[in-house]
Amino acid sequence: MRFSSIEYFIAVAEHGSLSRAANHLYITQPALSKQIKLFEKELGYKHFIRSHQGMTLTESGKLLYKDIQPILLALKNKIKEHSKIEKIRFGVSPFLATYYLPELEGENRIPIELTITREECFEFISMIELGEIDSAIVQDYPNHSGLFSKFLYEEEFKIVVPNGHPLTTKNSVTISECLKYPHVLPPIESRLYENVQSFIEEKGIHPEKLISVPYPLIIDYVSKGYGITYLPSLMIQDHHYHNLKFIRFKDKELIRKLYLFASSQRILDIVWNQLNNNSHI
């Protein structure tokens, strides 16, 4: 059995399609199909159900994937630790990109390149697993099997309201007070939206109106009086927003915890040290 046979099986299982897996592996689809059939023959059973919709794992295939995927990932990570690093591909959300636009240059002048952003940074986990990036900052998710992570810092959110809003008379407020007013929030799949929904259920208070808009439009909507929102402190401290006021919570009711993830301990250490050197942490 060849190492590549396992890698091919994992790729098809994760992409759910021979064509997508072949593109990812940089081989032809017929060649990949042949290798999958040989691997099935070698182990003595079918791994996939083939259909016009793609490739789905059989029950036996699911068990095989569950057993060998973490081992393959750990092996790849160990190989990376002993390989020369030419550059580190770094992922960060748009909310953080401005502050981590590297300036980053790792040990022995290894460049750390901001190669990708995602509004929902949890997507970075699978991207690191698939080898598309090497490191990323992830919110509110401390660890993941097969990857290396380290706590960065905890950050409070502040309430963002337009000038003239009733809350501007207060120096600090509670989430219950905020929920009495219309809200402008990021997409419903975002962590912030989920957190606010949790408060709504917990407090039994539903905002008069709740608007969900793309991230770049949030500030504009708030400044035009559509509702209030919440921003991490880091986003506020170096910016001057016209027609807006920022109010703190009486208690730490809305926070986020940021974690640095990497595909290997060596890469984690390089990025961690560089972030410290640039005083981002």
N, C-alpha and C positions, 0 to 999 in steps of 0.2 A: 504494500500500500504506500502511495506517495503522499507527501504533505499537501501537494496541490489538490489531490482528490478531496481532502477534507475542506480545504478552502473553497473549492468549487461548490460543494454541497452547502456550506454555510451561506455563500453568496446567493444561490438560488432560493434557499429558504428565506432569507431576509428581503430579497427583492421581489419574490413571488412571480418571477417571470424569467424565462431563459434569455430573452433579448436584453432586458435591463441588467441582468447579472453579467451577461457577456460584455456589454458595454463597460460595466464597472471593472471587469477583470481584463479588459483589452484583449479578448480572444473572440473568435467567430462563434456564432450561435451553434452551427453544426458541431464544431469541435467541443463545445461545452456540453451539448446534449449527449455526445458520445461518451464523454468522461463521466457524466452522471449515471448513464446506463452501466458502464463498467464498474462504478463504485457500488451500485445496487447489486450487480451480479456478484461482486466480491463478498459483500456482506450477506447476500442470500435472501433479500426481500426488497420490496418497493419502498422508496422513500417519499415519492410524490404522487399525487393524483393530478393527471394532466387534463386540461380542458381549454376551451377557447378563451376563458377568463385568465388563464395563467397556470401556475404551479402551486399547489397547496400540499402541505405535509400530510402524510398518512399518520395514524396514531403512533406507529413504530418510528416514523420519521421525526415526529415531535419529541419522542423520548431521546432519540439519538442527538437531535439538535440541543436539547436541554443539557445533555451530559457533556458534549464536546465543545459547544460554543465558548463557555468560560475558559476551558483549557486552551483553546486556540488563541483566544484574546490574550490570556496570560503569557503564552509563549511568544506571541508577537511583541508584547510589551517588554519582555525580557530581552529579546533580540534588539529592540530599539535602544535599550539601556546600554548595550555593548556596541552600538553603531555610531558612526560619526554623524553628528547633527549639523546639517547645513543651514537650516532655518527652522523656526517654530511657527506654525500656522495657528493664529490666535483668534478666538471668537468672542464677541461681546455684544450685548444688546445696544440698540440706539441710545437708550437712557444713560448708558455708561461710556459709549464710544468716545465721546469728547474728552473724557478724563483719562482714558487708557490708550489713546492714539499714540502708540509707542514711538516717540521718545524711547520706547523699550528697545534695549539692546542688551542681550544676555552676556553670560560669562564667555570670555575669550572671543568677544565680538560676534557672537551668534545672533543674527537678526531675528527679532520677534515681530512678525508681520500680522497686522490686523487684516485678516483675509476675508472675514465674513461677519455679518451681523444678522441677528434674528430678533424680532420683537419679543418672542417667547423663548427665553434662553434655555428652557429645559430641552429644546430640540438639539442643543449642543451635545448632550450626552450620547445620543445615537450617532452623531457625526464624528465624535471622537472614537467610538467603537468601530465605525466603518473606515476609520483612517482618513477621513476627509479634512479634519483639523487635528492639531496636537494638544491644544489646551484651550480653556474657555472659562469665563466667569458665569456661574449658575446661581440663581436665586432660590433660597428656601429649600434646598435639596442637599443634604450634607455628604452623602456618600453613595457609591454605586459599585456593585460587584465587578471586579476586573479593572477598575479605574482607580486613580490616585487623587485624593482631594485634601484640601486644607481650608479651615475657616479663615475668611478675610476680615470681615467686620460686620457689625450690626448698624443699621441706619434707620433713623426715624423718618416718617413721612410728615409733611406739613399740609395744612388745609389751604387751598388756593381759592380765593374769592375775589369777585370784581369789586372795585371801589364803590362804596355806597351800599353794599350788601349789609343786612342786619348784623351779621357776625363780625363785621369790622369794628364794632364797638367793644369787642372782647379781646383780651390778651391771650387767653387760652380757652379751649372748648373741649367738650366730650364728643365722642362719635354719635351719641344719642342726639345731641343738639344738631349735629351736621345732617343727620338723616331726615330732619324735618324739611329740608330744602331740596330743590331739583339738583341732580348730579350729572356731570359729564365724565364718562369713564372710557377707558380703552376697550378693545374688542372683548366679547364675552368669554373667550377662551383664555384671557389674560389672568395672571395671578391676582392683580389688583381688583379686577372685577369679581373674581371668586371670593376674595377677602371681604369686600363690601357686601356681597350677597350673604355671607356668613353672619356679618353683623346685623343685617336686616332680619334674618331668621332668629338670631339670638335676642335682639332687642324688641322684635315685634313691631318695628317702625319701618314703613316703606316710604322712600322719598316721593314727593309730589310728582316728580318726573325723573326718569333715568334714561339718559341718552348714551349710546355706545358709538364711539367714532374712532377712526384710525389715530394712532399716536400723534402724528404731526399736527392734527387739527384740534387737539384737546385745549391747548392754551388759547387758541383763537376763539373757540366756542365759549370758554369761560369768560374771556375779556368782553365778549359781546352779550353777556348776561344770561346765557342758556342754563347755567347751573354752576355748582362748585366742583372741585376735584381735589386730588391729593398728589403731591409730588415728593420724591425723595429729597432729603436735605441737600445732597450733593448737587442736584440739578439746579438748586436755587442760589447757592452761596456765591457763585461767580457771574450771575446774570442779573440784569435789570429789566424787569417786565413792567411795561406801562399799564396803567389801569388795573393793577392787581395788588392784592395784599396777601401776605402769608402769615398764617396763625398756627401756633403750636398746639398740640394736644395736651390736656391737663395731665394725662398719664400716657405711657407708651402704648397706646391702643392700636396703633398701626405702624408696624416696623417691617423691615425685610432683613434677612441674613444672607450674606453673599459668600460663596465658596469658590475657591480656585480648583479647577479640575484639570487633569492631564493624563495622557496615555501611559506615562512611565514616571517613576519617582525622580529620575534625573531631570526630565523636562519640568516637572512640578517644582523642583528646587531652583532651576534656572529662572523660571518666570516669577516665582515667589520672591527670590532675591532681588530681581530687577524692579518689581513693583515696590518693594521696600526702599530700594535706592532712590526711586523717584517720588517717594513719600505719598504714594496713592493710598497706602494702607494706614 
